[in-house]
Amino acid sequence: MVLSALLFSISYALVEYYVIRDTTFGYSPMLFSLVYPYHFAMAAVFGLAAYGLLCGRVSIKSIIPSVIMVSALFSSMLAVEDFTWFTLRAVAPMHGDVNAGKLIMSGEWTTQFMGSVDAHFTAIPNWYFLSVVFSALVMMTTRRQQLAAIATT
């Protein structure tokens, strides 16, 4: 499941960086001057992919654990996609990209929502850390519950 999520996220980043040149599509931002209509479509695609990956590999009977697992997978997939996009810009930039050769810079869209940590050569968005911690906690809790269920049978 994790490998499939990684492959999906990296593939999406490739398409988003090399094919979709303007993610605003001429629209103005809707929420907090940060979220464009494209982001809602992207969230739907990632949500459906996360749900599909989860249902294809895990049997969860109730709705709440399913929503929590999909949320954890969703947030991790977004972090991987976002970091891959910026890595592509730094390592294999498109011709004409004004920020070619640069990783995430302080003040870019991805750092504006929750801020970022300056890491000398790049800025690391704070939401990356929250995504990793949330996903790790969900995975550990789920794994512990599965092991407890096996031990009682």
N, C-alpha and C positions, 0 to 999 in steps of 0.2 A: 504494500500500500504506500509506504514512504517513497520507494523508488518511483512508482507511478506518479505520485504527487510531484516529485522533483522533476521528472521528465515533462509533465504537463506544464509546470511553471516555467521551466527553461524554454520550452517550445513557444509558449505564449510570449515570453520576453523577446525571443527572436523575431516573431511576427510583429510585435508591437514596435520594436526599434527599427527594423528594416522595411516593413511594409506600411504600417500606419504612421504616416509622417506627422500628422497633426491630430492629436487626440481630443482637441477642443471641437473639431468639426465646425468651427465658426460660431459656436454657442458661447454664451457667457456663463461663468460659474454660478451654481445654484445655492449651495450651502456654505456659509462662512467664507465666501469668495475663494474657495479651494476645490469644491467638488463640482465636476462637470457632468452632464448627462452620460458621457462615455463611461464614467466610473460606475454608474448604476448598472450599465450593461455588462461591464467587466465583472462586477460583483456577482451578477446573476450567473455568468459563465463559470466563475470560480466556485460559487456555491453549488451549482449543479454538478460540477466536476468532483468537488469534495464529497457530496452526497453519493454520487455514483461510485466513487472509489471506496467509500465506506461500506455501502450496501453490497458491493461486489466481493468484499473480503471479510466482513464482520457481521455477525448476527446479533443485532441489538433489538430487544423486544419492546422497549418503552420509548416514548418520544423524547423525554428530557435528556437521557444519556445520548441519544442520537443527535440532538441539537448541539449538545456540548461537544461531542466528538467532531461533528461537522465544523463547528466554529473553530476548534483547535486546528484542524486540518486546513481550513480556509485561511486563517491568519498566517500559518506557516507558509502556505503556498504563495500568499501575497508578498511576504517578506523575501522569499526566494526569487520570485518574479521581479520585484523591485530591484533587488541587489544585482540580479543578472542583467537587467536593463542598463544599469549604471556601469557595470563591468564591461558590457559590450561597447558602451560609449567610450570607455577608457582604453580598451585593448584593441577593438576593431571598429573604429568610428566610421560613420557615414560621411561621405564627401559633403562638405558644406555645414557640418555640425559645428556651431560656434564654441561649444564646450568639449570638443573632441580631445581625447587624451586625459580627461579629468574624471575622477570618481565623484561621489556625492559631495556637493559643496554646501556649506552653511547658507541657509536662505532659500534653497531650492524647494520645490513643491513638497517633496516627501518629508522634509524636515520642519515644515511650518506648522503642522498639526500639533505635535507634541514636543517639538524642539529636538535638539541633537547634542551629541557628545563630540567634541573636537578630538580627532585622533591623528593629529599632525598632518597627514597627507589627505585626509578625508573627514567628512562629518558622518557620524553613525546616528541615524534617526532613533530616537528613544523608543518608538513603537516596535522596532526590531527586537529590543530586549524584552518588552512585554509579551510579544508574540512567542518568543522562545520559551519564556518562563511559563506562560499559560499552556502552551502545547505540551511542555514537559510534565507539568502538574497533571494535566488531563490524562496523558499517556500512563504516568505512574499510577494514578488512581484507578484507571481502567484495568491495567495489568494486575494490580493488587486484587481487585475484585474478581478477575478471572481466575487467578491463582487460588483465592479463597473458595471459589465455587468448585474448583477441581479437587481441593483438599477435603471438602465436605462430602463428596460423592464416593 
